[in-house]
Amino acid sequence: MAYHGSPQNPLIVSGQFASICGVNKQTLLYYDKIGLFSPCYRDESGFRYYAPEQVDTFHTILALREIMSLSELKRYVYVREKAYFQRVFERGVDNLTRQIDRLEHERAMMLRKLELVQEAGDADPAIIYTRYCPKEYLKLSPDIYTLQPGKGEPSAMGSIVQYRVEHNLSLGRGIGGILPSAWLTEGKPQGTHCRWYYCELAPESPLEEGFVKEAGNYMIYYYKGDYHTTYQVFPKLVDYAERNGFHIGEYVYEEPLADEIVEVDPNHCITRISVPFTL
């Protein structure tokens, strides 16, 4: 029998049904085989026929595949009663809300990274800027200077990398470094570039866990070159401070803007060096 149904509700052959749904016939055969979605009628020759109302059911199943396991979906298809439907969809809403929150978080970080790269591109590396900067909360690594020689920097860096991964921060700002301002004039300890590594404090972390980068006036210098050679500009910063009667604050902050994620050549990287000062 090649036709089943009524003139008001004709059935649809499998090829046409697949075309309407935007899938191939093999998908329909597979879903039928695993018991997930079956035709409403088979004739004596085994030809499959679908009802028009099954189109919406099929697309609902496709959508649910994004948020449910196959076993959960099969159970839903077989049970299909109101209370179970409500539980399934409420859980689906919760899952999608978490996904949206994660995507919005990643989008915000990527936009911030783009802003920093643009800032690096607009900056003149020949100029020392002075700027008021708001308070920030930062996540600090252990003090590199107190860790085992030769292992301090990798260990400190690892702790910040792990924190960024755990809090989904890797698409945003890079990992910066903090050094005592005394190192500008006294020189850094042998083999040590900075004393702490840092990253932005995750929004969900308590503020008490963060190190406070105080609001205030800062000298800002955009260093172009390998991050490990920023010390070359320290005498220039000290001289500028002395000529302008600036009293340098306790710490110096270095943050990569155009880093190795942006530039393959380290000599083209841009690091923002921020030095707090008072008059």
N, C-alpha and C positions, 0 to 999 in steps of 0.2 A: 504494500500500500504506500503510495508516494505522497499522500497528503493526509494530514490529520488536523482537526481543529474545526473552525467554523468561518464563514465569510467575515464575521465581525471580529474574529480573533484567529487569524491564520498563523500557522506555525512557520518557522524559518529554518531552512536547511542549514547544516553546519557551516558550509563555506560562506554563505551570506551572513550568518550570525558572526563568524569570526571577523569578516570585513567590517560589519557595523561596529564591533567592539574594538577594532584596531589591533587585533592580534592575528596570529596564524592558526590554522587548523590544528597544528601539532600541540599548541598550548591547550586548546579545548580537549584534545584527546588525553593529554597528560593529566589535566585536572579531573577528568572523568575517571581515569585509571586509578588515581590516588584517592578517589572518593571525595574530592573537594567541591566539584561543581559538575553536575550531570545534566544531560538533556532531559526534557520533560517527556519525550516519547522516542521509541525506537520501533521501526517497522520490522516486518518479517525478514528483510534482507540485512538488518543491522544498521540501516541508515539513521542518523541522529537528527532530531528536530527539536527546536527550542521555541519557547513562547516569547512574545515581545517583551513581557514584563521581566523576563530573565536578564535582559540587557542591563538594567539598573542593578540587579542583584550581582551580576558578574563584575561590574565596575566597583561595587562596594567591596567585594572580596579582594579585588586587585588593590584597592586602597588600604584595606586592613592588612594585607601582606607586608606593608611598610612598618607596621607597629606591632604585629603579632607573630608569634612563631607558628609554624605549619600545624603543629599539634593543637595549639589553642584555636587556630582558625577552623580546623576541621570540627572540633568540638562545638564551636559557635554555630557552624553551618548545620550541624545535626540537631542541636538543641533548639536554637532559635525560639526562645520564649522571652517575654518582656523583661523579667527580672534579670535574666542572664545578659540580655542585650544591654540593659542599663549599666551593669557592672563592667562589661567589655568596653563600652564607649566611654564611661567615666575614667577607666584606667587608660584608655587611649588618649583622652584629653590631657590627663596628667603627664603621660609620656611626651606628647607633642609640646606641651607647655615647657617641659624641661629642655627639649630640643630647641625650641624657639629662644629660650633664655640663653642657652649655650651659643647659638648662632648670633644673637644680638651682642653677646659679650665679645665674641670673636670679631664681629663687624666693627665694634667700637675700638678694639685694639688695633685692627688693621688701618682704620681711619687715623688713629693717633700716630701710628708708624708712618703713614703717608705725610702727615703734618710735619713730623720730625725730619723726614727726608727733604721735604720742601724747604724747611727752615735751614737745613744744611746747604741746599742749593742757592738760597737767597743770601747767605751770609758772606761777608768779605773776610777771608782769613788774614788780611793785613791789619784788621781793626780790632781793638779791644773795646767791647761795648760795656756800658754800665746799665743795669736794669734792676727793677724791683721784681723779686720772685716770691710767689706765695708759699705758704707752708706745704711741705710734702711729708708723707709717711712712707718710709722705705723698709724693705726687708733686708737685713744685713746677714752676711756670712759670719762664721767665727773669725776672730782676730787672727789674721795670717801670721802676724809677727810672733804670736805665742804658740803656734803650731810647730810640729816637727820640721826642722830644716829640710828643704828639698821636697816636702810633701804638703806643705802648708797651702800653697796656691791651688794645686789640683783638688785638695780636699775642700777648701773654701768655695772654689768654683763649683764643685760637684753639689754642694749643699744648696746653692742658689739655683742651679739647673734643675735639681730635684723639686725644689719648691715651685718653680715656674711650671714644670710638667704637672705636678699635682693640682695646681690651681689654674691650669689652662691659660698661661700667660705668654706662651712662646711666640705668638704672632704679633705681640705688641712691642713695647720698648725693649731695648737691649739690656745687657748686663753691664752695669757701671762699676766704677771703683771710687773709693774714698781714701784719702791720705791726709795725715796731719799737715796743717799748713806750714809747720816748722820744716818739713821736707823741701819746701820751695827754696829755702836758703841753706839748710844744713846738708842737703843731699839725702837720698833715700837709702835705707839699709841695703847692703849688697844683695843683688838678685831679686829684690822685692819691688814690684811696680806700684802696688797700692797696699793698704793695710786691711781693707775690707772690700769685698764685692757686694753689690746690692742690686735689687730690682724693685719695681714698684710693689707696694703692699697689695695683696689681693683684696678685692672689695669685701669678701666674706670673712677676712681675717680681722680679729679684734685690733683696734688701734694701739692697744697696749703692747702688741707684738712688734710694732713698728718703731724704727728709729726716726726721730723728727729732724728733718732738714728745715731749719727755721726760716720763716719769712724774713725778708730784708733786702738790702742792696747787695748786688753781686757784680763783680767783674766777669764778663763773659767773653771767652775766646774760642773761636772755632778752629781747631787744629787740624790741618790737612796732612795726613801721613799715617804711618803705622802707629796703632794705639800704644805700642810699647815704647815709643820715642817721644811721648808728649812732654817728658821732662826737659826737652830742649827749649821749650818756650817759658819755663819757670823764671829764668832771670828777667825776661821781658815783662812778665807779670809783676814781679817784685819791684822792678824799676818804675813801672807805671804807677803802682800803689804809692811808692815813696814820693814821686814827683807831684802827685795829687793829694798828698796828706792822708791817704787811706790807711786805716788800721785793719790789717787782715784778720779774719775770724779764725776759728779753731780748725776747721776742716776745709778741704778742697774736694770738689765733686767732679768726676769725669764720667760722661755718658756718651756712648757711641750713637751717632745719628745715622750717618751713612756708613754702615759697618760691613762685615764680610758677607752678610746676607744680601747687601745691596751692591757692593763693589767687589769684583774678583781680585783687583790689585790693591793690596793694603796701603800703598802710597796715595791712593785716591780716597781713602776713608776719611770721614770727618768726625772728630770727637769734640763735643762741647765741654769746655772746662769752665766750671763755675766757682768763683772765689768770693766768699762773703767779705764785706768790709763795712766799717763804720768810719765816720769823719772825726 
